[in-house]
Amino acid sequence: MYRCAAGVGRTTLHKRYPTRADLVRAVASEALDLVDEAISGVDLGTDDAVDQLIARLVPLGPRVESCCGSRTCRTTSA
């Protein structure tokens, strides 16, 4: 799944991330960094803070959705 999204072959992926756990940690870390950066750019003391958060976080959806895993997302939304 990840190698298809990254557009790289299995060999390249395994050279960089020898185990699945290494890959998952790297993906999760990047997702958390993206969310942290988006949130830190919002002035939470303003009246439009929620609008700013939505404007910054919604576009990240496709980039961070892999971190929640399809099973987790389905069970939480059900």
Summary of the structure (lengths in Angstrom):
residues: 78
radius of gyration: 15.6
end to end distance: 24.0
largest distance: 49.7
contacts: 161
relative contact order: 0.11
helix: 77%
strand: 0%
